[in-house]
Amino acid sequence: MGNKQVIDRQRLFFFALVLSCIAALYLLKLFQMQVLDGYIYLHRAQTTAQRSEPIFAQRGQIFDRHYDQPLATNRNSFAITIVPADLPRGEQREIIEELARLLNRDPLQVLERYRTTARGLFVPVEVISNLTLEDLTLVAERIDSFPGVSWYSKPERVYPAGALASNVVGYVGDITPQELQVLFNEGYTSSSIIGKSGIEQRYDQHLRGTDGRRVRLVDARGRHVRDGDELILPDQGSNLVLTIDARLQRLVQEALGPRIGSAVVMRPATGEILSLVTYPRYDPNLFIGPGGDVEFRRLSRDRRAPFLNRPVQSAAAPASVFKILMNIAIMEEDAFPRNETIQCTGEFPYGNRVFHDWLESGHGPVDITAALAQSCNIFYYTIGAHHLSVDQIIDYSYRLGFGSVTGIDVRGEHPGLVPSPAWKEQNRGARWVGGDTVNFSIGQGYLQVTPLQVASMVATIVNDGVTYRPHLLREIRDPLTGTLIERQQPEVVRRSDISAETFREVRAQMRAVITEGTAEVVIINNAVEIAGKTGTGQIGIAGRHHSWFAAYGPYGEDVPPEEQIVVVVMVDAANEWEWWAPKASNIIFHGHFRGLDYAETVADLRRGPRYLWY
């Protein structure tokens, strides 16, 4: 009996000990969960209960130089988001496709956006943007069919001037996964809007601002709990004021007309670009809304390349415009006496070839001034073959800015090409011959320049050898007060050691092109005296030529620099031959200095005594 009681007490003690150990372990675990690790579970609970949505910053506006013509601005729109955790399992695809069809979007594109931008179960994924209030109403009326779907306000970029200066301003779009990988550390997110081209792209950091955020607490059913909201307000992007003059841009655009080509108007004393025109062009407003992707793909397939910013990104042989540079090289190197002549018979035998002048009968005896005025090929063939070496021509090409980018503040600038014997051997697998130098001497052959490079060369001549960097940004301003934040200062990129006397003489020679040379019958405006040079670029197809005209005005040694402009027009050989570049330039000079629009300019020119073309 006694032994049995002892055994029972031992069992009871052991059982109590086990229970005590279990209780202690539970208490210890409870202490760890509630005290030691409590903050971890609290954070998880809060994360699960929080719904975070961005408050998008208004993108800065873009204005023309007078700060009164908006070229890019914003309007209210909405974006649809989906919280992945709230989508019923197995029904994600059906819900997203139904939502896309309701809003007239491509279901496959919406699905792809959802899959590529999802970052977590409770992180909202933006799947559709650029929605109107009417679109949002369609979703709100059927919200029970779309669990996990919500929306927020997201400003939409619009372009009040349409296609005017679209090659300068550019356009915006949703950030791609590839772009996000590069820019994530700079504050971009999967729902960011980013500049894709032009000023929108180049100055995106100034324009985009800083997004805010609203964090809301919700209950288990996703209903908003009023307490606990957190609000971070956005900072609006800065406004940009460009150097572009909207009135002049419209005049230049209409003067060029529906001709594949480009035009540049520059202030030589500062490097400011007053007008930068390309044709064909595009209206960035077409990329907004349901049909935007379709329109973008259609334009991307257009063989005329409407997205190509031709004054900056397209290079071609400058033709006789290059003879301005040749005159500078001749005078600086004393390669040929200024008062001596070369007999132009219309033909120049050289090696086993005969090179021809554009005037079949020839020009007779021509000196350096008459050669430029009449654009005599034979004069320059002779100089290139017997008086200037190819290395000297290459040297002056580089000294006047050819073969390298100007540094204008848009991306994708073409550097052009200044060929050399080494270049030809490496890229063409052939030896440089005398005929290459002869072609080079009249701006033909392998030489390629952009209209902007030609404008920069003419500006350098006007400035006695000082070259300013061409630029499109004039000012950065506060978006709320309009207060000036920063003004772009003229930047000298090159100072030539070519003599001022040479520049003065070549300016007088360019004036002779207008008064007694190839441009005399075309430049008929009486608003301003100009100096310039025509160019007709051969492309090897009968009846097809590039038409060039490069000029500046007012001409005169006592003209204040701030009043002068450089105009360069290039009409591509894709158009039927009509020698339009100098005609368009005549309209631009006349309209600008008379303060007239295109229709008024043409009407005014038609009243003139020398009316021929308009």
SENUKOL-347518 format. One record per residue (C-alpha): residue number from 0; x, y, z. Coordinates in Angstrom, 3 decimals. Example, Ala and Ser with C-alpha at 12.3 -4.5 7.8 and 13.67 -1.06 7.14 Angstrom:
# SENUKOL-347518
     k         c1         c2         c3
     0     12.300     -4.500      7.800
     1     13.670     -1.060      7.140
This chain:
# SENUKOL-347518
     k         c1         c2         c3
     0      0.000      0.000      0.000
     1      2.766      2.448      0.865
     2      4.748      1.640     -2.276
     3      1.672      2.274     -4.418
     4      1.194      5.730     -2.867
     5      4.847      6.584     -3.494
     6      4.546      5.555     -7.153
     7      1.344      7.587     -7.546
     8      3.014     10.667     -6.092
     9      5.978     10.227     -8.436
    10      3.680      9.952    -11.431
    11      1.742     12.984    -10.313
    12      4.936     14.947     -9.818
    13      6.248     13.921    -13.226
    14      2.951     14.792    -14.883
    15      2.900     18.171    -13.142
    16      6.488     18.770    -14.208
    17      5.648     18.022    -17.837
    18      2.639     20.328    -17.708
    19      4.757     23.038    -16.116
    20      7.408     22.705    -18.839
    21      4.797     22.874    -21.564
    22      3.177     25.893    -19.918
    23      6.574     27.551    -19.565
    24      7.361     26.945    -23.204
    25      4.030     28.416    -24.274
    26      4.531     31.407    -22.040
    27      8.045     31.882    -23.402
    28      6.793     31.664    -26.987
    29      3.941     34.037    -26.192
    30      6.420     36.461    -24.625
    31      8.636     36.226    -27.688
    32      5.738     36.794    -30.095
    33      4.127     39.619    -28.171
    34      7.160     41.383    -26.760
    35     10.354     40.379    -28.517
    36      8.922     39.884    -32.045
    37      5.781     41.938    -31.625
    38      6.990     44.738    -33.871
    39      7.524     42.240    -36.723
    40      3.950     40.974    -36.634
    41      2.626     44.458    -36.106
    42      4.471     45.585    -39.253
    43      3.072     42.613    -41.173
    44     -0.440     43.378    -40.001
    45     -0.090     47.021    -40.902
    46      1.319     46.174    -44.320
    47     -1.561     43.827    -44.975
    48     -4.067     46.456    -43.858
    49     -2.459     49.337    -45.789
    50     -3.309     50.413    -49.327
    51     -0.762     52.766    -50.822
    52     -1.456     54.816    -53.949
    53      0.657     57.502    -55.627
    54     -0.329     61.133    -55.979
    55      1.251     62.028    -59.272
    56      3.103     65.290    -59.629
    57      1.978     67.644    -62.365
    58      4.594     67.518    -65.099
    59      6.163     70.892    -65.809
    60      4.800     72.801    -68.785
    61      6.831     73.714    -71.867
    62      6.472     77.181    -73.421
    63      7.857     79.055    -76.404
    64     10.402     81.841    -75.876
    65      7.755     84.473    -75.044
    66      6.330     82.343    -72.191
    67      2.818     82.796    -73.541
    68      2.421     79.889    -75.957
    69      2.215     76.484    -74.212
    70      3.727     73.695    -76.292
    71      3.145     70.958    -73.704
    72      0.780     70.994    -70.731
    73     -1.440     68.662    -68.673
    74     -5.074     67.748    -68.199
    75     -6.850     65.589    -65.639
    76     -7.229     61.893    -66.340
    77     -7.406     58.645    -64.386
    78     -5.605     55.312    -64.153
    79     -6.909     51.879    -63.147
    80     -5.014     49.747    -60.619
    81     -5.369     46.165    -59.437
    82     -4.255     44.716    -56.067
    83     -3.137     41.130    -56.925
    84     -4.072     39.762    -53.474
    85     -7.692     40.844    -53.970
    86     -8.152     39.000    -57.258
    87     -9.981     35.661    -56.801
    88     -7.599     32.788    -57.421
    89     -8.015     31.327    -60.907
    90    -10.039     34.282    -62.196
    91     -7.281     36.843    -62.702
    92     -7.137     36.519    -66.479
    93    -10.909     36.657    -66.974
    94    -11.312     39.754    -64.779
    95     -8.466     41.651    -66.448
    96     -9.661     40.785    -69.952
    97    -13.224     41.846    -69.130
    98    -11.929     45.135    -67.702
    99     -9.844     45.763    -70.831
   100    -12.773     45.119    -73.171
   101    -15.019     47.421    -71.131
   102    -12.507     50.257    -71.550
   103    -11.794     49.521    -75.219
   104     -8.223     48.372    -74.594
   105     -6.310     45.429    -76.019
   106     -6.713     42.602    -73.426
   107     -3.340     41.068    -74.309
   108     -1.520     44.378    -73.753
   109     -3.275     44.945    -70.415
   110     -2.426     41.395    -69.280
   111      1.202     41.875    -70.306
   112      1.419     45.166    -68.403
   113     -0.042     43.481    -65.305
   114      2.435     40.616    -65.457
   115      5.522     42.732    -66.080
   116      4.837     45.422    -63.460
   117      3.426     43.416    -60.541
   118      5.783     43.796    -57.547
   119      3.907     42.178    -54.646
   120      0.550     40.805    -53.548
   121     -0.544     44.001    -51.832
   122      1.140     46.553    -54.128
   123     -1.371     48.095    -56.575
   124     -0.468     47.521    -60.235
   125     -1.375     50.211    -62.744
   126     -2.816     48.462    -65.803
   127     -4.687     51.151    -67.777
   128     -4.071     54.909    -67.903
   129     -5.318     57.986    -69.802
   130     -8.948     57.426    -68.789
   131    -11.692     60.025    -68.801
   132    -14.338     60.482    -66.133
   133    -16.795     58.750    -68.456
   134    -14.482     55.720    -68.657
   135    -14.241     55.658    -64.881
   136    -18.009     55.738    -64.563
   137    -18.264     52.537    -66.610
   138    -15.997     50.743    -64.127
   139    -17.666     52.225    -61.035
   140    -21.081     51.040    -62.202
   141    -19.771     47.464    -62.408
   142    -17.321     47.510    -59.504
   143    -18.775     44.315    -57.975
   144    -17.535     42.461    -61.065
   145    -13.996     43.724    -60.575
   146    -12.631     42.771    -57.134
   147     -9.261     44.364    -56.394
   148     -9.803     47.113    -58.955
   149     -9.396     50.746    -57.929
   150     -8.331     54.017    -59.556
   151     -6.566     57.283    -58.933
   152     -6.069     60.622    -60.629
   153     -3.110     60.766    -63.005
   154     -2.338     63.904    -65.080
   155     -2.257     63.335    -68.830
   156      0.200     65.081    -71.145
   157     -1.295     67.091    -73.994
   158      0.213     69.289    -76.694
   159     -1.902     72.396    -77.460
   160      0.138     73.277    -80.554
   161     -0.215     69.777    -82.026
   162      2.444     69.012    -84.632
   163      4.017     72.463    -84.284
   164      7.554     71.853    -82.980
   165      6.767     68.223    -82.139
   166     10.277     67.256    -83.279
   167     11.614     69.704    -80.663
   168      9.229     69.085    -77.776
   169      8.962     65.300    -78.251
   170      6.435     63.156    -76.419
   171      6.046     61.067    -73.251
   172      4.981     57.499    -72.544
   173      4.806     54.812    -69.886
   174      8.179     53.734    -68.586
   175      9.270     50.343    -69.934
   176     10.696     47.541    -67.759
   177     14.074     48.091    -69.429
   178     14.041     51.817    -68.657
   179     12.943     51.120    -65.085
   180     15.939     48.844    -64.506
   181     18.241     51.749    -65.359
   182     16.286     54.544    -63.649
   183     14.868     52.819    -60.554
   184     17.446     54.407    -58.232
   185     16.480     57.863    -59.520
   186     12.970     57.610    -58.103
   187     11.114     56.188    -61.095
   188      8.451     53.529    -60.563
   189      6.549     51.116    -62.769
   190      3.732     53.685    -63.108
   191      6.000     56.614    -64.053
   192      5.539     58.654    -67.208
   193      8.845     59.422    -68.903
   194     10.004     61.578    -71.810
   195     10.682     59.523    -74.921
   196     12.188     62.106    -77.274
   197     13.055     65.780    -77.685
   198     12.923     68.223    -74.791
   199     10.582     65.871    -72.915
   200     13.379     63.308    -72.814
   201     16.415     65.583    -72.475
   202     15.017     67.532    -69.505
   203     12.839     64.824    -67.958
   204     14.446     65.286    -64.528
   205     13.382     68.954    -64.473
   206      9.919     68.299    -65.859
   207      8.818     65.227    -63.924
   208      8.662     66.637    -60.390
   209      8.351     64.344    -57.354
   210      5.301     62.147    -56.824
   211      3.507     62.128    -53.482
   212      1.738     59.198    -51.816
   213     -1.433     58.463    -49.883
   214     -1.353     55.489    -47.492
   215     -4.776     54.336    -46.234
   216     -5.710     51.707    -43.653
   217     -8.399     49.234    -44.688
   218    -10.240     46.446    -42.893
   219    -10.389     42.777    -43.862
   220    -12.966     43.550    -46.552
   221    -10.880     46.344    -48.025
   222    -13.050     49.100    -46.576
   223    -11.354     52.362    -45.711
   224    -10.621     52.934    -42.031
   225    -10.598     56.695    -41.454
   226     -7.896     56.743    -38.788
   227     -4.275     56.169    -39.689
   228     -4.077     57.809    -43.157
   229     -0.672     59.143    -44.202
   230     -0.341     61.847    -46.878
   231      2.818     62.975    -48.692
   232      2.117     65.831    -51.112
   233      3.755     65.880    -54.577
   234      6.126     68.546    -55.880
   235      5.254     69.835    -59.335
   236      7.893     69.751    -62.096
   237      9.551     72.944    -63.306
   238      8.290     74.865    -66.321
   239     10.648     75.146    -69.285
   240     10.831     78.126    -71.613
   241     12.374     77.256    -74.979
   242     14.261     79.440    -77.438
   243     11.681     78.523    -80.088
   244      9.476     81.353    -81.343
   245      6.059     79.760    -81.982
   246      5.043     82.406    -84.523
   247      8.271     81.995    -86.475
   248      8.071     78.201    -86.165
   249      4.657     78.281    -87.825
   250      5.927     80.585    -90.597
   251      8.926     78.339    -91.307
   252      6.777     75.222    -91.199
   253      4.342     76.623    -93.751
   254      7.174     77.993    -95.919
   255      8.748     74.531    -96.163
   256      5.315     73.097    -96.889
   257      4.630     69.412    -97.552
   258      8.159     68.758    -98.760
   259     10.446     66.214    -97.150
   260     13.203     68.294    -95.638
   261     14.117     70.610    -92.791
   262     14.858     74.168    -91.754
   263     16.849     75.893    -89.016
   264     16.650     79.493    -87.829
   265     19.376     80.432    -85.353
   266     20.511     83.547    -83.515
   267     24.277     83.558    -84.310
   268     25.178     85.881    -81.420
   269     23.885     83.423    -78.777
   270     23.318     80.008    -80.366
   271     19.575     80.209    -79.651
   272     17.451     78.127    -82.018
   273     14.436     80.233    -82.996
   274     12.919     77.587    -85.251
   275     13.672     73.939    -85.949
   276     11.342     72.412    -88.536
   277     11.146     68.953    -90.052
   278      8.777     67.330    -92.517
   279      7.080     64.922    -92.320
   280      6.192     65.372    -88.665
   281      3.670     63.946    -86.219
   282      1.055     65.130    -83.755
   283      1.912     63.679    -80.301
   284     -1.739     64.051    -79.251
   285     -2.494     61.058    -81.472
   286     -0.662     58.809    -78.980
   287     -3.186     59.577    -76.231
   288     -6.062     57.232    -75.531
   289     -7.136     53.815    -76.802
   290     -5.807     54.233    -80.350
   291     -2.457     55.686    -79.329
   292     -0.451     52.477    -79.679
   293     -1.939     51.771    -83.096
   294     -1.133     55.279    -84.311
   295      2.414     55.049    -82.949
   296      3.038     51.765    -84.764
   297      1.598     53.190    -87.985
   298      3.940     56.187    -87.886
   299      6.896     53.970    -86.973
   300      6.351     52.005    -90.194
   301      6.107     55.138    -92.366
   302      9.073     55.066    -94.787
   303      9.261     58.851    -94.732
   304     10.399     58.623    -91.086
   305      8.198     61.237    -89.352
   306     10.001     60.621    -86.045
   307     13.331     61.675    -87.592
   308     14.383     65.140    -86.418
   309     15.955     65.951    -89.771
   310     17.789     69.221    -88.984
   311     19.711     67.378    -86.254
   312     19.625     63.689    -87.149
   313     19.823     63.579    -90.959
   314     23.060     64.219    -92.867
   315     23.652     64.679    -96.590
   316     26.226     66.147    -98.982
   317     26.101     69.951    -98.597
   318     26.824     70.516   -102.303
   319     27.725     74.069   -103.283
   320     27.081     75.439    -99.785
   321     30.491     73.877    -99.049
   322     32.096     76.403   -101.405
   323     31.809     79.003    -98.633
   324     34.270     76.905    -96.627
   325     36.472     76.476    -99.698
   326     36.730     80.259   -100.104
   327     37.820     80.579    -96.478
   328     40.508     77.918    -96.979
   329     41.709     79.532   -100.227
   330     42.107     82.964    -98.644
   331     43.639     81.745    -95.385
   332     46.181     79.535    -97.167
   333     46.865     82.046    -99.966
   334     46.168     79.132   -102.276
   335     45.046     81.316   -105.169
   336     45.328     85.096   -105.740
   337     42.094     86.951   -105.049
   338     42.288     89.065   -108.223
   339     43.219     86.280   -110.642
   340     40.754     84.223   -112.648
   341     40.265     80.651   -113.805
   342     38.755     80.026   -117.223
   343     35.498     78.057   -116.906
   344     34.660     76.268   -120.144
   345     32.061     73.976   -118.574
   346     34.427     70.992   -118.511
   347     37.358     69.929   -116.342
   348     39.391     66.960   -117.654
   349     41.145     65.179   -114.801
   350     42.726     61.758   -114.959
   351     40.533     59.533   -117.085
   352     37.362     61.544   -116.344
   353     35.773     64.784   -117.394
   354     34.021     66.720   -114.623
   355     31.249     69.102   -115.702
   356     29.953     72.427   -114.522
   357     26.249     72.905   -113.857
   358     26.277     75.501   -116.673
   359     27.085     73.495   -119.776
   360     28.526     76.451   -121.707
   361     30.715     77.519   -118.773
   362     31.052     80.841   -116.974
   363     34.167     82.171   -118.705
   364     36.869     83.760   -116.528
   365     35.916     83.809   -112.832
   366     37.729     85.042   -109.750
   367     37.030     83.854   -106.213
   368     34.050     86.205   -105.700
   369     32.433     85.386   -109.040
   370     33.095     81.671   -108.477
   371     31.016     81.701   -105.292
   372     28.361     84.000   -106.733
   373     27.890     81.895   -109.884
   374     28.658     78.611   -108.055
   375     31.254     77.741   -110.686
   376     32.262     74.095   -110.224
   377     35.253     74.369   -112.552
   378     36.889     76.992   -110.320
   379     36.670     74.717   -107.267
   380     37.649     71.583   -109.204
   381     40.834     73.417   -110.183
   382     41.517     74.585   -106.635
   383     41.016     71.091   -105.197
   384     43.128     69.430   -107.868
   385     46.052     71.869   -108.027
   386     46.031     74.457   -105.209
   387     44.675     72.945   -101.972
   388     45.547     69.516   -100.612
   389     42.902     67.120    -99.365
   390     44.404     67.431    -95.876
   391     43.894     71.195    -95.939
   392     40.256     70.825    -96.987
   393     39.729     68.270    -94.215
   394     41.395     70.593    -91.702
   395     39.100     73.525    -92.518
   396     36.085     71.220    -92.460
   397     36.854     70.298    -88.872
   398     37.724     73.880    -87.926
   399     34.284     75.016    -89.067
   400     32.453     72.298    -87.179
   401     31.858     69.521    -89.683
   402     32.458     65.912    -88.662
   403     31.385     66.383    -85.023
   404     28.181     67.087    -83.128
   405     27.278     70.682    -82.327
   406     26.163     69.720    -78.805
   407     22.555     70.859    -79.163
   408     20.423     69.849    -76.178
   409     18.409     67.043    -77.778
   410     19.595     63.468    -78.100
   411     20.465     61.544    -81.227
   412     22.462     64.234    -83.053
   413     24.225     62.977    -86.196
   414     27.940     63.903    -86.298
   415     28.074     63.918    -90.093
   416     31.147     62.699    -91.944
   417     34.329     64.347    -93.157
   418     35.968     61.693    -95.360
   419     39.712     61.157    -95.611
   420     42.066     58.784    -97.433
   421     42.367     56.666    -94.267
   422     38.575     56.591    -93.851
   423     38.017     55.475    -97.451
   424     40.576     52.704    -97.234
   425     39.133     51.430    -93.955
   426     35.435     51.723    -94.862
   427     35.403     51.310    -98.632
   428     38.463     49.127    -99.088
   429     39.774     51.443   -101.811
   430     42.525     54.010   -102.259
   431     41.749     57.738   -102.231
   432     42.228     59.182   -105.700
   433     42.401     62.669   -107.166
   434     38.799     62.454   -108.337
   435     37.711     62.091   -104.705
   436     39.372     65.414   -103.883
   437     37.764     67.058   -106.910
   438     34.297     65.912   -105.742
   439     35.116     66.899   -102.161
   440     35.928     70.430   -103.367
   441     32.320     71.102   -104.376
   442     30.753     69.449   -101.318
   443     29.950     66.137   -103.015
   444     31.301     62.603   -102.679
   445     31.368     61.039    -99.235
   446     31.001     64.322    -97.307
   447     27.902     64.489    -95.091
   448     26.659     67.357    -92.924
   449     23.447     68.172    -91.082
   450     21.459     71.382    -91.635
   451     22.291     72.337    -88.045
   452     26.035     72.004    -88.744
   453     25.659     74.263    -91.789
   454     23.779     76.812    -89.668
   455     26.552     76.662    -87.077
   456     29.168     77.245    -89.792
   457     27.336     80.321    -91.105
   458     26.938     81.614    -87.532
   459     30.692     81.216    -87.022
   460     31.336     83.288    -90.141
   461     28.957     86.008    -88.908
   462     30.704     86.002    -85.495
   463     34.256     86.347    -86.911
   464     35.163     82.814    -85.846
   465     33.304     82.480    -82.525
   466     31.025     79.427    -82.361
   467     28.234     79.236    -79.789
   468     26.643     75.953    -78.816
   469     23.173     75.723    -80.393
   470     20.539     75.320    -77.690
   471     16.776     74.981    -77.296
   472     16.345     75.630    -73.575
   473     16.117     79.286    -72.633
   474     14.853     79.325    -69.023
   475     13.699     77.138    -66.151
   476     10.866     78.679    -64.121
   477      8.953     77.913    -60.951
   478      5.659     76.208    -61.902
   479      3.570     78.094    -59.315
   480      4.985     81.603    -59.283
   481      6.717     81.766    -62.655
   482      9.865     82.979    -60.908
   483     13.053     82.521    -62.903
   484     15.126     79.637    -61.531
   485     17.830     79.415    -64.172
   486     18.609     81.112    -67.488
   487     20.673     79.369    -70.134
   488     23.776     81.412    -70.864
   489     25.427     81.468    -74.307
   490     28.291     78.967    -74.354
   491     31.305     79.431    -76.598
   492     32.495     76.035    -77.845
   493     35.142     77.140    -80.304
   494     37.224     80.201    -81.206
   495     38.786     80.024    -84.639
   496     42.216     81.385    -85.465
   497     40.999     82.249    -88.960
   498     41.511     85.969    -89.548
   499     38.652     88.448    -89.174
   500     39.615     89.857    -92.583
   501     38.930     86.479    -94.213
   502     35.515     86.287    -92.570
   503     34.725     89.853    -93.673
   504     35.642     89.042    -97.276
   505     33.650     85.822    -97.390
   506     30.592     87.647    -96.029
   507     30.887     90.123    -98.912
   508     31.227     87.200   -101.335
   509     28.070     85.610    -99.887
   510     26.288     88.925   -100.435
   511     27.295     88.792   -104.107
   512     25.477     85.444   -104.405
   513     22.259     87.365   -103.667
   514     22.904     90.534   -105.674
   515     24.515     89.105   -108.825
   516     24.646     85.334   -108.432
   517     22.569     82.163   -108.425
   518     20.080     83.408   -105.821
   519     19.368     86.769   -107.491
   520     16.153     85.653   -109.204
   521     14.767     83.973   -106.075
   522     15.643     86.227   -103.145
   523     13.256     89.039   -103.999
   524     12.246     90.271   -100.556
   525     12.695     93.956    -99.811
   526     12.386     93.589    -96.046
   527     16.034     92.823    -95.303
   528     19.395     92.502    -97.044
   529     20.821     89.001    -96.746
   530     23.963     87.096    -97.713
   531     24.024     83.395    -98.443
   532     24.706     80.474   -100.744
   533     22.633     78.085   -102.813
   534     23.414     74.384   -103.127
   535     22.211     71.635   -105.446
   536     23.220     68.190   -104.229
   537     23.504     65.391   -106.760
   538     22.355     61.929   -105.669
   539     22.959     60.025   -108.919
   540     19.291     59.975   -110.009
   541     18.237     62.092   -112.973
   542     15.851     64.871   -111.991
   543     16.440     64.417   -108.253
   544     18.606     66.772   -106.202
   545     18.954     68.012   -102.651
   546     18.127     71.714   -102.561
   547     20.135     73.757   -100.038
   548     20.142     77.395    -99.038
   549     22.212     78.852    -96.207
   550     22.066     82.559    -95.409
   551     22.018     85.246    -92.758
   552     20.564     88.717    -92.408
   553     20.541     91.584    -92.033
   554     23.787     91.839    -93.990
   555     26.134     94.640    -92.996
   556     29.216     95.239    -90.920
   557     27.443     97.667    -88.572
   558     24.332     95.577    -87.883
   559     23.825     94.791    -84.147
   560     24.470     91.047    -83.659
   561     21.278     90.549    -81.636
   562     19.242     91.504    -84.734
   563     20.777     88.930    -87.063
   564     19.475     85.461    -87.814
   565     20.869     82.507    -89.740
   566     18.475     80.521    -91.937
   567     19.289     77.121    -93.438
   568     16.745     75.188    -95.499
   569     17.330     71.751    -96.992
   570     14.732     70.101    -99.249
   571     15.357     66.392    -99.743
   572     15.821     64.836   -103.169
   573     12.807     62.634   -102.410
   574     10.692     65.559   -103.633
   575     10.230     66.422   -107.267
   576     12.911     68.897   -108.279
   577     11.734     72.482   -107.788
   578     14.704     74.269   -106.181
   579     12.535     75.202   -103.198
   580     15.132     75.838   -100.453
   581     15.994     79.436   -101.479
   582     12.314     80.186   -102.186
   583     11.287     79.022    -98.707
   584     14.156     81.018    -97.193
   585     12.968     84.145    -98.989
   586      9.546     83.739    -97.357
   587     11.137     83.169    -93.935
   588     13.347     86.268    -94.073
   589     10.571     88.475    -95.422
   590      7.929     87.246    -92.981
   591     10.216     87.422    -89.951
   592     11.490     90.947    -90.506
   593      8.070     92.283    -91.549
   594      6.269     90.537    -88.680
   595      3.898     88.715    -91.052
   596      2.444     85.228    -91.075
   597      2.768     82.931    -94.079
   598     -0.335     84.061    -95.956
   599      0.469     87.721    -95.352
   600      4.077     87.191    -96.459
   601      3.130     85.540    -99.737
   602      0.569     88.271   -100.443
   603      3.168     90.959    -99.699
   604      5.758     89.318   -101.964
   605      3.239     89.071   -104.793
   606      2.795     92.822   -104.666
   607      6.524     93.335   -105.244
   608      7.976     94.372   -108.631
   609     10.129     91.228   -108.880
   610      7.379     88.671   -108.185
   611      8.142     85.407   -109.971
   612      7.471     82.436   -107.766
   613      4.753     83.037   -105.204
